[in-house]
Amino acid sequence: MDLTGFNADNYEALGEFTVKPKGWYLCEMTKSERPTVDGVEKGYMSIEFTVLEGPFKGGKIFDMCHLWNAGEKAQKTKELAQRQLATICGCVNVPKPADSSDLQGIPIGIKIGHEEYQGEPKERVKAYCSEKDFSAKAATNTGNATSEASGSTQETTGDRPW
């Protein structure tokens, strides 16, 4: 890959990557795609959310929706993925999207928790809520992420089978 014209002196180096605190973040979906490897489509939709406010503004939160899983637990996985997508659609008030891009650019509340991966904490999406519900939660909490505010949310249930 040609890097002609790039000068590292023109950019501030990245610091250590940190895990965002557990809690609620107002975000918008900024990217969604079905990844391919060696020309073969994967069984999930990769979703990228961008944080819209607070000290993590511009930060990314990632999730996956296993809509096309063909594995051993395919039926249960697909059902959970369909419920996950229905939750996202409900939170952004787009009940019948023609394309995943129809869900992008609309504020949505995302609750993240932490899980351990290879000995390190990793962010994991735990719930989604509408912007309206997020605003009510944020009004009763302080800091960059709210922890356990009251209000209506749609929690993901149980361990994901993937």
DSSP file (Angstrom, degrees, kcal/mol; ACC not computed):
  #  RESIDUE AA STRUCTURE BP1 BP2  ACC     N-H-->O    O-->H-N    N-H-->O    O-->H-N    TCO  KAPPA ALPHA  PHI   PSI    X-CA   Y-CA   Z-CA
    1    1 A M              0   0    0      0, 0.0     2,-0.4     0, 0.0     0, 0.0   0.000 360.0 360.0 360.0 127.8    0.0    0.0    0.0
    2    2 A D        +     0   0    0      1,-0.1     0, 0.0     2,-0.0     0, 0.0  -0.585 360.0 177.6 -76.8 126.9    1.4    3.3   -1.1
    3    3 A L    >   +     0   0    0     -2,-0.4     3,-2.2     3,-0.1    -1,-0.1   0.045  23.2 152.5-115.6  22.6    1.8    5.9    1.7
    4    4 A T  T 3   +     0   0    0      1,-0.3     3,-0.1     3,-0.0    -2,-0.0  -0.302  68.5  22.6 -55.0 131.3    3.4    8.6   -0.3
    5    5 A G  T 3  S+     0   0    0      1,-0.3     2,-0.4     0, 0.0    -1,-0.3   0.248  89.6 126.2  94.5 -12.8    2.6   12.0    1.2
    6    6 A F    <   -     0   0    0     -3,-2.2     2,-0.4     3,-0.0    -1,-0.3  -0.649  35.0-176.2 -81.1 134.6    1.9   10.7    4.7
    7    7 A N    >   -     0   0    0     -2,-0.4     3,-2.0    -3,-0.1     4,-0.1  -0.938  17.4-160.4-132.6 109.7    3.9   12.5    7.4
    8    8 A A  G >  S+     0   0    0     -2,-0.4     3,-1.7     1,-0.3    -1,-0.1   0.733  88.1  72.8 -61.5 -23.7    3.4   11.1   11.0
    9    9 A D  G 3  S+     0   0    0      1,-0.3    -1,-0.3    -3,-0.1     4,-0.0   0.682  88.3  63.6 -65.1 -15.7    4.8   14.4   12.3
   10   10 A N  G <  S+     0   0    0     -3,-2.0     2,-0.4     2,-0.0    -1,-0.3   0.437 100.4  61.5 -86.3   0.5    1.5   16.0   11.3
   11   11 A Y  S <  S-     0   0    0     -3,-1.7     2,-0.4    -4,-0.1     0, 0.0  -0.956  80.8-119.3-133.4 146.2   -0.6   13.9   13.7
   12   12 A E        -     0   0    0     -2,-0.4     3,-0.1     1,-0.1    -2,-0.0  -0.678  40.8-115.5 -78.6 133.2   -0.8   13.4   17.4
   13   13 A A        -     0   0    0     -2,-0.4     2,-0.1     1,-0.1    -1,-0.1  -0.347  32.9-103.3 -67.1 148.8    0.0    9.7   18.3
   14   14 A L        -     0   0    0      1,-0.1    -1,-0.1    -2,-0.0     3,-0.1  -0.444  32.8-140.4 -69.6 145.2   -2.9    7.7   19.8
   15   15 A G        -     0   0    0      1,-0.2     2,-0.2    -2,-0.1    -1,-0.1  -0.155  47.5 -52.5 -87.5-167.8   -2.7    7.1   23.5
   16   16 A E        -     0   0    0      1,-0.1     2,-0.3    -2,-0.1    -1,-0.2  -0.474  61.2-114.7 -68.9 137.0   -3.6    3.9   25.3
   17   17 A F        -     0   0    0     -2,-0.2     2,-0.3    -3,-0.1    -1,-0.1  -0.549  36.5-162.7 -72.5 136.3   -7.1    2.6   24.3
   18   18 A T        -     0   0    0     -2,-0.3     2,-0.5    -3,-0.0    -3,-0.0  -0.885  20.1-117.7-121.4 153.4   -9.4    2.6   27.3
   19   19 A V        -     0   0    0     -2,-0.3     3,-0.1     1,-0.1   103,-0.1  -0.752  36.2-117.8 -86.1 130.7  -12.7    0.8   27.9
   20   20 A K        -     0   0    0     -2,-0.5     3,-0.1     1,-0.1    -1,-0.1  -0.348  38.7 -94.8 -64.4 148.7  -15.6    3.3   28.4
   21   21 A P        -     0   0    0      0, 0.0    91,-0.2     0, 0.0    -1,-0.1  -0.269  47.9 -92.3 -60.9 152.0  -17.2    3.1   31.8
   22   22 A K  S    S+     0   0    0     -3,-0.1     2,-0.3    89,-0.1    91,-0.2  -0.343  83.8  69.4 -59.5 145.2  -20.3    0.9   32.1
   23   23 A G  E    S-A  112   0A   0     89,-2.2    89,-2.9    -3,-0.1     2,-0.3  -0.918  81.9 -32.4 142.5-164.8  -23.5    2.9   31.6
   24   24 A W  E     -AB 111 146A   0    122,-1.7   122,-0.7    -2,-0.3     2,-0.4  -0.726  43.9-176.4 -98.4 139.2  -25.7    4.7   29.0
   25   25 A Y  E     -A  110   0A   0     85,-2.4    85,-2.6    -2,-0.3     2,-0.6  -0.998  25.9-130.3-133.3 135.3  -24.4    6.5   26.0
   26   26 A L  E     +A  109   0A   0     -2,-0.4    26,-3.3    83,-0.2    27,-0.6  -0.780  48.4 154.9 -84.6 123.0  -26.4    8.6   23.4
   27   27 A C  E     -AC 108  51A   0     81,-2.8    81,-2.5    -2,-0.6     2,-0.3  -0.698  36.3-139.0-134.3 179.7  -25.2    7.3   20.1
   28   28 A E  E     -AC 107  50A   0     22,-1.3    22,-2.6    79,-0.2     2,-0.4  -0.976  32.1-107.9-143.3 147.4  -26.2    6.9   16.4
   29   29 A M  E     +dC 104  49A   0     77,-0.6    76,-2.2    74,-0.5    20,-0.3  -0.617  40.1 171.0 -72.0 126.3  -25.6    4.0   14.1
   30   30 A T  E     +     0   0A   0     18,-2.8     2,-0.3    -2,-0.4    19,-0.2   0.554  60.6  19.5-114.6 -13.4  -22.9    5.2   11.7
   31   31 A K  E     + C   0  48A   0     17,-1.5    17,-2.9    69,-0.0    -1,-0.3  -0.972  53.7 171.4-157.4 141.0  -22.0    2.0    9.8
   32   32 A S  E     + C   0  47A   0     -2,-0.3     2,-0.3    15,-0.2    15,-0.2  -0.951  16.6 151.5-150.9 132.6  -23.6   -1.4    9.2
   33   33 A E  E     - C   0  46A   0     13,-2.0    13,-3.3    -2,-0.3    -2,-0.0  -0.992  46.5-119.7-156.1 158.5  -22.4   -4.0    6.9
   34   34 A R        -     0   0    0     -2,-0.3    11,-0.2    11,-0.2    -2,-0.0  -0.901  45.1-137.3-100.1 103.6  -22.3   -7.8    6.2
   35   35 A P        -     0   0    0      0, 0.0     7,-3.2     0, 0.0     2,-0.4  -0.163  14.3-152.8 -63.5 153.8  -18.6   -8.5    6.2
   36   36 A T  E     -H   41   0B   0      5,-0.3     2,-0.4     3,-0.0     5,-0.2  -0.967   6.5-163.3-124.9 145.9  -16.9  -10.8    3.7
   37   37 A V  E >  S-H   40   0B   0      3,-2.5     3,-1.9    -2,-0.4     0, 0.0  -0.991  81.4 -14.1-128.6 122.3  -13.8  -12.8    4.0
   38   38 A D  T 3  S-     0   0    0     -2,-0.4    -1,-0.1     1,-0.3     3,-0.1   0.872 130.9 -53.1  52.5  40.0  -12.2  -14.1    0.8
   39   39 A G  T 3  S+     0   0    0      1,-0.2     2,-0.5     0, 0.0    -1,-0.3   0.467 113.8 118.4  79.4   1.9  -15.4  -13.3   -1.0
   40   40 A V  E <   -H   37   0B   0     -3,-1.9    -3,-2.5     0, 0.0    -1,-0.2  -0.897  64.5-126.4-105.9 125.7  -17.6  -15.2    1.4
   41   41 A E  E     -H   36   0B   0     -2,-0.5    -5,-0.3    -5,-0.2     2,-0.1  -0.458  23.6-129.4 -69.7 137.5  -20.3  -13.3    3.3
   42   42 A K        -     0   0    0     -7,-3.2    -1,-0.1     2,-0.2    27,-0.0  -0.347  21.0-111.0 -79.9 167.8  -20.2  -13.8    7.0
   43   43 A G  S    S+     0   0    0     -2,-0.1    25,-1.8    24,-0.1    26,-0.3   0.209  89.1  60.7 -87.6  15.6  -23.3  -14.7    9.0
   44   44 A Y  S    S-     0   0    0     22,-0.2     2,-0.6    23,-0.2    22,-0.3  -0.930  74.4-121.0-140.6 161.9  -23.7  -11.4   10.8
   45   45 A M  E     - E   0  65A   0     20,-2.7    20,-2.1    -2,-0.3     2,-0.5  -0.927  28.8-142.5-100.7 123.9  -24.2   -7.7   10.4
   46   46 A S  E     -CE  33  64A   0    -13,-3.3   -13,-2.0    -2,-0.6     2,-0.4  -0.752  19.7-162.3 -86.3 130.0  -21.4   -5.7   11.9
   47   47 A I  E     -CE  32  63A   0     16,-3.0    16,-2.3    -2,-0.5     2,-0.5  -0.955  10.1-166.5-122.6 131.9  -22.7   -2.5   13.5
   48   48 A E  E     -CE  31  62A   0    -17,-2.9   -18,-2.8    -2,-0.4   -17,-1.5  -0.970   5.9-169.9-116.6 128.3  -20.8    0.6   14.5
   49   49 A F  E     -CE  29  61A   0     12,-3.1    12,-2.3    -2,-0.5     2,-0.5  -0.895  10.8-146.9-112.3 146.3  -22.3    3.3   16.7
   50   50 A T  E     -CE  28  60A   0    -22,-2.6   -22,-1.3    -2,-0.4    10,-0.2  -0.962  20.4-121.5-115.0 130.9  -20.7    6.7   17.4
   51   51 A V  E     -C   27   0A   0      8,-2.7     7,-3.0    -2,-0.5   -24,-0.3  -0.510  21.5-163.3 -70.3 133.0  -21.1    8.4   20.8
   52   52 A L        +     0   0    0    -26,-3.3     2,-0.3    -2,-0.2   -25,-0.2   0.642  60.2  15.8 -96.4 -17.5  -22.8   11.8   20.3
   53   53 A E  S    S+     0   0    0    -27,-0.6     3,-0.4    91,-0.1   -27,-0.1  -0.947  87.7  40.0-151.8 168.6  -22.1   13.6   23.6
   54   54 A G  S >  S-     0   0    0     -2,-0.3     3,-2.0     1,-0.2    90,-0.1  -0.205 103.2 -41.6  83.5-175.1  -20.0   13.7   26.7
   55   55 A P  T 3  S+     0   0    0      0, 0.0    -1,-0.2     0, 0.0    89,-0.0   0.672 138.3  52.8 -64.9 -16.6  -16.3   13.0   27.2
   56   56 A F  T >  S+     0   0    0     -3,-0.4     3,-2.9    88,-0.1    -5,-0.3   0.199  76.5 147.7-102.5  16.0  -16.4   10.0   24.9
   57   57 A K  T <  S+     0   0    0     -3,-2.0    -5,-0.2     1,-0.3     3,-0.1  -0.254  71.3  21.0 -52.2 132.2  -18.1   12.0   22.0
   58   58 A G  T 3  S+     0   0    0     -7,-3.0    -1,-0.3     1,-0.3    -6,-0.1   0.246  96.4 129.8  88.7 -12.8  -16.9   10.6   18.7
   59   59 A G    <   -     0   0    0     -3,-2.9    -8,-2.7    -9,-0.1     2,-0.4  -0.250  54.5-120.8 -70.0 163.5  -15.9    7.3   20.3
   60   60 A K  E     -E   50   0A   0    -10,-0.2     2,-0.4    -3,-0.1   -10,-0.2  -0.833  20.1-169.9-112.7 144.9  -17.1    4.1   18.8
   61   61 A I  E     -E   49   0A   0    -12,-2.3   -12,-3.1    -2,-0.4     2,-0.3  -0.999  17.3-155.6-128.4 133.2  -19.3    1.2   20.2
   62   62 A F  E     +E   48   0A   0     -2,-0.4    63,-0.4   -14,-0.2     2,-0.3  -0.845  17.5 165.4-115.5 146.2  -19.5   -2.0   18.2
   63   63 A D  E     -E   47   0A   0    -16,-2.3   -16,-3.0    -2,-0.3     2,-0.3  -0.941  20.7-140.9-146.7 167.9  -22.1   -4.7   18.1
   64   64 A M  E     -E   46   0A   0     -2,-0.3     2,-0.5   -18,-0.2   -18,-0.2  -0.974   1.0-157.8-133.8 149.2  -23.1   -7.6   15.8
   65   65 A C  E     -E   45   0A   0    -20,-2.1   -20,-2.7    -2,-0.3     2,-2.1  -0.945  12.0-151.4-128.9 108.2  -26.4   -9.0   14.7
   66   66 A H    >   +     0   0    0     -2,-0.5     3,-0.8   -22,-0.3    15,-0.3  -0.410  38.8 147.9 -84.1  65.1  -26.2  -12.6   13.6
   67   67 A L  T 3  S+     0   0    0     -2,-2.1    -1,-0.2     1,-0.2   -23,-0.2   0.742  73.6  36.0 -71.7 -25.6  -29.1  -12.6   11.1
   68   68 A W  T 3  S+     0   0    0    -25,-1.8    -1,-0.2    -3,-0.3   -24,-0.2   0.014  77.6 153.0-120.5  26.6  -27.6  -15.2    8.7
   69   69 A N    <   -     0   0    0     -3,-0.8     9,-0.1   -26,-0.3     8,-0.0  -0.360  20.7-176.9 -62.3 131.7  -25.9  -17.6   11.1
   70   70 A A        +     0   0    0     -2,-0.1    -1,-0.1     8,-0.0     4,-0.1   0.166  43.3 117.2-113.4  15.4  -25.7  -21.1    9.6
   71   71 A G  S >  S-     0   0    0      3,-0.1     3,-1.7     2,-0.1     4,-0.2   0.038  85.3 -80.2 -77.4-172.8  -24.1  -22.7   12.6
   72   72 A E  T 3  S+     0   0    0      1,-0.3     3,-0.3     2,-0.1    -1,-0.1   0.828 132.2  40.7 -58.4 -37.7  -25.3  -25.4   14.9
   73   73 A K  T 3> S+     0   0    0      1,-0.2     4,-2.6    88,-0.1    -1,-0.3  -0.055  80.0 134.0-100.7  31.0  -27.4  -23.1   17.0
   74   74 A A  H <>  +     0   0    0     -3,-1.7     4,-3.1     1,-0.2     5,-0.2   0.855  65.2  49.5 -55.4 -46.9  -28.7  -21.2   13.9
   75   75 A Q  H  > S+     0   0    0     -3,-0.3     4,-2.2     1,-0.2    -1,-0.2   0.934 115.5  42.2 -64.1 -46.4  -32.4  -21.1   14.6
   76   76 A K  H  > S+     0   0    0      2,-0.2     4,-2.4     1,-0.2    -1,-0.2   0.909 116.1  50.6 -64.7 -41.7  -32.0  -19.7   18.2
   77   77 A T  H  X S+     0   0    0     -4,-2.6     4,-2.5     2,-0.2    -2,-0.2   0.924 110.9  47.9 -62.6 -45.8  -29.3  -17.4   17.1
   78   78 A K  H  X S+     0   0    0     -4,-3.1     4,-2.7    -5,-0.2    -1,-0.2   0.902 110.9  51.6 -63.3 -40.8  -31.4  -16.0   14.2
   79   79 A E  H  X S+     0   0    0     -4,-2.2     4,-2.2    -5,-0.2    -2,-0.2   0.933 111.6  46.2 -62.4 -45.5  -34.4  -15.5   16.5
   80   80 A L  H  X S+     0   0    0     -4,-2.4     4,-2.5     1,-0.2    -1,-0.2   0.902 113.0  50.6 -63.0 -39.8  -32.3  -13.6   19.0
   81   81 A A  H  X S+     0   0    0     -4,-2.5     4,-2.8   -15,-0.3    -2,-0.2   0.890 108.8  51.1 -65.6 -39.4  -30.8  -11.5   16.2
   82   82 A Q  H  X S+     0   0    0     -4,-2.7     4,-2.4     2,-0.2    -1,-0.2   0.895 111.6  47.7 -64.7 -39.3  -34.2  -10.7   14.8
   83   83 A R  H  X S+     0   0    0     -4,-2.2     4,-2.2     2,-0.2    -2,-0.2   0.896 111.3  51.3 -66.8 -39.7  -35.3   -9.6   18.3
   84   84 A Q  H  X S+     0   0    0     -4,-2.5     4,-2.2     2,-0.2    -2,-0.2   0.941 112.3  45.5 -60.9 -47.8  -32.2   -7.5   18.6
   85   85 A L  H  X S+     0   0    0     -4,-2.8     4,-2.8     1,-0.2    -2,-0.2   0.895 111.0  53.4 -64.4 -39.6  -32.8   -5.8   15.2
   86   86 A A  H  X S+     0   0    0     -4,-2.4     4,-2.5     2,-0.2    -1,-0.2   0.879 107.8  52.0 -61.4 -37.5  -36.5   -5.3   16.1
   87   87 A T  H  X S+     0   0    0     -4,-2.2     4,-2.3     2,-0.2    -2,-0.2   0.936 110.7  46.5 -63.7 -47.0  -35.3   -3.6   19.3
   88   88 A I  H  X S+     0   0    0     -4,-2.2     4,-1.7     2,-0.2    -2,-0.2   0.938 112.7  50.5 -60.2 -46.8  -33.0   -1.3   17.4
   89   89 A C  H  <>S+     0   0    0     -4,-2.8     5,-2.5     1,-0.2     4,-0.5   0.909 111.5  48.4 -58.2 -43.8  -35.8   -0.5   14.9
   90   90 A G  H ><5S+     0   0    0     -4,-2.5     3,-0.6     1,-0.2    -1,-0.2   0.889 109.0  52.9 -63.7 -40.0  -38.2    0.3   17.7
   91   91 A C  H 3<5S+     0   0    0     -4,-2.3    40,-0.6     1,-0.2    -1,-0.2   0.807 116.7  37.5 -68.2 -29.6  -35.8    2.5   19.5
   92   92 A V  T 3<5S-     0   0    0     -4,-1.7    -1,-0.2    -5,-0.2    -2,-0.2   0.342 111.2-119.9-103.5   5.6  -35.1    4.6   16.3
   93   93 A N  T < 5S+     0   0    0     -3,-0.6    -3,-0.2    -4,-0.5    -4,-0.1   0.880  75.0 124.1  59.8  43.7  -38.8    4.4   15.2
   94   94 A V      < +     0   0    0     -5,-2.5    -1,-0.1    -6,-0.2    -2,-0.1  -0.759  29.3 171.4-128.4  83.2  -38.1    2.7   11.9
   95   95 A P  S    S+     0   0    0      0, 0.0    -5,-0.1     0, 0.0    -1,-0.1   0.750  73.8  33.0 -70.9 -23.6  -40.2   -0.5   12.1
   96   96 A K  S    S-     0   0    0     -7,-0.1     2,-0.2     3,-0.0     3,-0.0  -0.552  75.3-176.6-132.6  70.0  -39.7   -1.6    8.5
   97   97 A P        -     0   0    0      0, 0.0     3,-0.1     0, 0.0    -8,-0.0  -0.451  17.8-159.5 -69.4 137.4  -36.3   -0.7    7.2
   98   98 A A  S    S+     0   0    0      1,-0.3     2,-0.3    -2,-0.2     3,-0.0   0.733  82.4  11.3 -81.7 -24.3  -35.6   -1.5    3.6
   99   99 A D  S >  S-     0   0    0      1,-0.0     3,-2.0    -3,-0.0     4,-0.3  -0.981  78.9-113.2-150.4 151.9  -31.8   -1.3    4.3
  100  100 A S  G >  S+     0   0    0     -2,-0.3     3,-1.7     1,-0.3     4,-0.2   0.782 113.4  69.8 -61.5 -24.5  -29.7   -1.2    7.4
  101  101 A S  G >  S+     0   0    0      1,-0.3     3,-1.3     2,-0.2    -1,-0.3   0.731  83.3  72.2 -65.3 -19.8  -28.6    2.3    6.3
  102  102 A D  G <  S+     0   0    0     -3,-2.0    -1,-0.3     1,-0.2    -2,-0.2   0.713  95.6  53.0 -64.5 -19.2  -32.2    3.4    7.1
  103  103 A L  G X  S+     0   0    0     -3,-1.7     3,-0.7    -4,-0.3   -74,-0.5   0.472  90.8 102.4 -93.8  -4.4  -31.3    3.0   10.8
  104  104 A Q  B <  S+d   29   0A   0     -3,-1.3   -74,-0.2    -4,-0.2   -55,-0.1  -0.484  74.6  23.2 -85.6 150.6  -28.2    5.2   10.6
  105  105 A G  T 3  S+     0   0    0    -76,-2.2    -1,-0.2     1,-0.2   -75,-0.1   0.575  89.8 117.2  78.5  10.2  -28.0    8.8   11.8
  106  106 A I  S <  S-     0   0    0     -3,-0.7   -77,-0.6   -77,-0.2    -1,-0.2  -0.947  71.1-111.1-112.7 125.7  -30.8    8.5   14.3
  107  107 A P  E     +A   28   0A   0      0, 0.0    24,-0.5     0, 0.0     2,-0.3  -0.245  42.2 171.4 -58.3 140.2  -30.0    8.9   18.0
  108  108 A I  E     -AF  27 130A   0    -81,-2.5   -81,-2.8    22,-0.2     2,-0.4  -0.987  31.2-122.8-148.1 139.5  -30.3    5.8   20.2
  109  109 A G  E     -AF  26 129A   0     20,-2.9    20,-2.1    -2,-0.3     2,-0.4  -0.696  27.7-168.2 -84.3 137.1  -29.4    5.1   23.8
  110  110 A I  E     -AF  25 128A   0    -85,-2.6   -85,-2.4    -2,-0.4     2,-0.6  -0.992  10.4-154.8-129.4 128.3  -26.9    2.3   24.3
  111  111 A K  E     -AF  24 127A   0     16,-2.6    15,-3.6    -2,-0.4    16,-1.3  -0.890  16.6-164.7 -99.7 124.9  -26.1    0.7   27.6
  112  112 A I  E     +AF  23 125A   0    -89,-2.9   -89,-2.2    -2,-0.6    13,-0.2  -0.866  10.5 178.2-110.5 147.0  -22.7   -1.0   27.7
  113  113 A G  E     - F   0 124A   0     11,-2.9    11,-2.1    -2,-0.4     2,-0.4  -0.582  27.9-106.6-122.5-169.9  -21.3   -3.4   30.2
  114  114 A H  E     + F   0 123A   0      9,-0.2     2,-0.3    -2,-0.2     9,-0.2  -0.947  28.2 176.8-125.8 146.1  -18.0   -5.2   30.4
  115  115 A E  E     - F   0 122A   0      7,-2.3     7,-2.7    -2,-0.4     2,-0.4  -0.952  34.6-106.6-137.2 160.0  -16.9   -8.7   29.8
  116  116 A E  E     + F   0 121A   0     -2,-0.3     2,-0.4     5,-0.2    -2,-0.0  -0.735  33.6 178.3 -91.9 134.9  -13.5  -10.3   29.9
  117  117 A Y  E >  S- F   0 120A   0      3,-3.1     3,-1.7    -2,-0.4    -2,-0.0  -0.967  73.4 -18.0-137.0 118.6  -11.8  -11.2   26.7
  118  118 A Q  T 3  S-     0   0    0     -2,-0.4    -1,-0.1     1,-0.3    -2,-0.0   0.875 128.8 -52.2  50.7  42.5   -8.3  -12.7   26.7
  119  119 A G  T 3  S+     0   0    0      1,-0.2    -1,-0.3     0, 0.0    -3,-0.1   0.472 121.3  99.2  80.0   2.6   -7.8  -11.4   30.2
  120  120 A E  E <  S-F  117   0A   0     -3,-1.7    -3,-3.1    -5,-0.0    -1,-0.2  -0.914  78.7-105.5-121.8 147.5   -8.8   -7.8   29.4
  121  121 A P  E     -F  116   0A   0      0, 0.0     2,-0.4     0, 0.0    -5,-0.2  -0.467  38.4-170.1 -69.3 143.7  -12.1   -6.0   29.9
  122  122 A K  E     -F  115   0A   0     -7,-2.7    -7,-2.3    -2,-0.1     2,-0.2  -0.986  23.8-112.2-134.6 142.7  -14.1   -5.5   26.7
  123  123 A E  E     -F  114   0A   0     -2,-0.4     2,-0.4    -9,-0.2    -9,-0.2  -0.488  33.2-174.6 -72.6 143.9  -17.2   -3.4   26.1
  124  124 A R  E     -F  113   0A   0    -11,-2.1   -11,-2.9    -2,-0.2     2,-0.3  -0.985  28.3-118.7-141.2 130.9  -20.5   -5.2   25.4
  125  125 A V  E     +F  112   0A   0    -63,-0.4   -13,-0.2    -2,-0.4     3,-0.1  -0.517  33.8 172.5 -67.3 127.4  -23.8   -3.8   24.4
  126  126 A K  E     -     0   0A   0    -15,-3.6    30,-2.8     1,-0.4     2,-0.3   0.675  58.6  -5.1-108.6 -27.3  -26.3   -4.7   27.1
  127  127 A A  E     -FG 111 155A   0    -16,-1.3   -16,-2.6    28,-0.2    -1,-0.4  -0.990  52.1-143.3-163.6 161.1  -29.4   -2.7   26.1
  128  128 A Y  E     +FG 110 154A   0     26,-1.7    26,-2.2    -2,-0.3     2,-0.3  -0.928  18.8 177.0-125.8 153.5  -30.9   -0.1   23.7
  129  129 A C  E     -F  109   0A   0    -20,-2.1   -20,-2.9    -2,-0.3    24,-0.1  -0.975  34.1 -93.9-149.1 163.7  -33.4    2.6   24.4
  130  130 A S  E  >  -F  108   0A   0     -2,-0.3     4,-2.5    22,-0.2   -22,-0.2  -0.287  37.8-110.5 -71.5 162.4  -35.0    5.4   22.5
  131  131 A E  H  > S+     0   0    0    -40,-0.6     4,-2.7   -24,-0.5     5,-0.2   0.893 120.1  56.0 -59.4 -39.0  -33.5    8.9   22.6
  132  132 A K  H  > S+     0   0    0      1,-0.2     4,-1.6     2,-0.2    -1,-0.2   0.940 110.4  42.8 -59.7 -48.7  -36.6   10.0   24.6
  133  133 A D  H  > S+     0   0    0      1,-0.2     4,-1.8     2,-0.2    -1,-0.2   0.869 112.6  54.1 -66.6 -35.6  -36.0    7.4   27.2
  134  134 A F  H  X S+     0   0    0     -4,-2.5     4,-3.2     1,-0.2     5,-0.2   0.930 105.0  53.5 -62.9 -45.2  -32.3    8.1   27.2
  135  135 A S  H  X S+     0   0    0     -4,-2.7     4,-1.7     1,-0.2    -1,-0.2   0.894 107.9  50.7 -58.1 -41.4  -32.9   11.8   27.9
  136  136 A A  H  X S+     0   0    0     -4,-1.6     4,-0.6     2,-0.2    -1,-0.2   0.894 113.2  46.0 -64.3 -39.4  -35.1   11.0   30.9
  137  137 A K  H >< S+     0   0    0     -4,-1.8     3,-1.3     1,-0.2     4,-0.3   0.935 110.8  51.6 -66.6 -47.2  -32.3    8.7   32.3
  138  138 A A  H >< S+     0   0    0     -4,-3.2     3,-1.1     1,-0.3    -1,-0.2   0.820 101.5  62.3 -62.6 -31.1  -29.5   11.2   31.6
  139  139 A A  H 3< S+     0   0    0     -4,-1.7    -1,-0.3     1,-0.2    -2,-0.2   0.755 105.9  46.0 -66.7 -23.3  -31.5   13.9   33.5
  140  140 A T  T << S+     0   0    0     -3,-1.3     2,-0.3    -4,-0.6    -1,-0.2   0.386 110.6  60.1-100.3   3.8  -31.3   11.9   36.7
  141  141 A N    <   -     0   0    0     -3,-1.1     2,-0.3    -4,-0.3     5,-0.1  -0.873  65.3-143.5-130.7 161.6  -27.7   11.0   36.5
  142  142 A T        +     0   0    0     -2,-0.3     3,-0.3     3,-0.1     2,-0.1  -0.778  55.7  40.8-118.6 165.9  -24.3   12.7   36.4
  143  143 A G  S    S-     0   0    0     -2,-0.3     3,-0.1     1,-0.2    -2,-0.1  -0.341  99.9 -57.3  92.9-174.8  -21.1   12.0   34.6
  144  144 A N  S    S+     0   0    0      1,-0.2     2,-0.4    -2,-0.1    -1,-0.2   0.709 121.6  26.1 -81.9 -21.6  -20.4   10.7   31.1
  145  145 A A  S    S-     0   0    0     -3,-0.3     2,-0.2  -123,-0.1    -1,-0.2  -0.997  75.9-133.6-142.0 137.2  -22.4    7.5   31.4
  146  146 A T  B     -B   24   0A   0   -122,-0.7  -122,-1.7    -2,-0.4    -8,-0.1  -0.605  15.6-159.1 -87.1 152.7  -25.4    6.8   33.6
  147  147 A S        -     0   0    0   -124,-0.2     2,-0.2    -2,-0.2    -1,-0.2   0.904  70.0  -6.6-100.3 -71.5  -25.4    3.5   35.4
  148  148 A E  S    S+     0   0    0    -11,-0.1    -1,-0.1  -125,-0.0     2,-0.1  -0.512  77.2 166.5-128.9  65.6  -28.8    2.3   36.5
  149  149 A A        -     0   0    0     -2,-0.2   -12,-0.1     1,-0.1     2,-0.1  -0.373  37.0-109.2 -77.5 158.1  -31.3    5.0   35.8
  150  150 A S        +     0   0    0    -14,-0.1     2,-0.2   -13,-0.1   -10,-0.1  -0.417  67.6  81.7 -81.1 164.4  -35.0    4.4   35.9
  151  151 A G  S    S-     0   0    0     -2,-0.1     2,-0.4     2,-0.1   -18,-0.0  -0.631  81.8 -45.7 127.8 173.8  -37.1    4.4   32.7
  152  152 A S        +     0   0    0     -2,-0.2     2,-0.3     2,-0.0   -22,-0.2  -0.636  59.4 160.4 -83.3 126.6  -38.1    2.1   29.9
  153  153 A T        -     0   0    0     -2,-0.4     2,-0.6   -24,-0.1   -24,-0.2  -0.928  38.6-131.3-137.2 164.6  -35.3    0.1   28.2
  154  154 A Q  E     -G  128   0A   0    -26,-2.2   -26,-1.7    -2,-0.3     2,-0.1  -0.884  30.6-160.7-119.2  98.1  -35.1   -3.0   26.1
  155  155 A E  E     -G  127   0A   0     -2,-0.6     2,-0.3   -28,-0.2   -28,-0.2  -0.447  20.0-120.2 -77.3 146.3  -32.5   -5.2   27.6
  156  156 A T        -     0   0    0    -30,-2.8     2,-0.4    -2,-0.1    -1,-0.1  -0.702  37.3-134.9 -78.8 142.7  -30.8   -8.0   25.7
  157  157 A T        -     0   0    0     -2,-0.3   -30,-0.0   -77,-0.1    -1,-0.0  -0.833  46.9 -21.3-110.3 138.8  -31.5  -11.2   27.5
  158  158 A G  S    S-     0   0    0     -2,-0.4     2,-0.3     2,-0.1    -2,-0.0   0.145  96.7 -39.0  66.3 178.5  -29.2  -14.0   28.4
  159  159 A D        -     0   0    0      1,-0.1    -2,-0.1     2,-0.0     0, 0.0  -0.583  62.4-116.7 -77.1 137.8  -26.0  -15.0   26.9
  160  160 A R        -     0   0    0     -2,-0.3    -1,-0.1     1,-0.1   -83,-0.1  -0.545  19.5-132.5 -72.2 141.1  -25.7  -14.7   23.2
  161  161 A P              0   0    0      0, 0.0   -88,-0.1     0, 0.0    -1,-0.1   0.387 360.0 360.0 -81.1   6.5  -25.2  -18.1   21.6
  162  162 A W              0   0    0    -85,-0.1    -2,-0.0   -89,-0.0    -3,-0.0   0.421 360.0 360.0-109.6 360.0  -22.3  -16.9   19.3
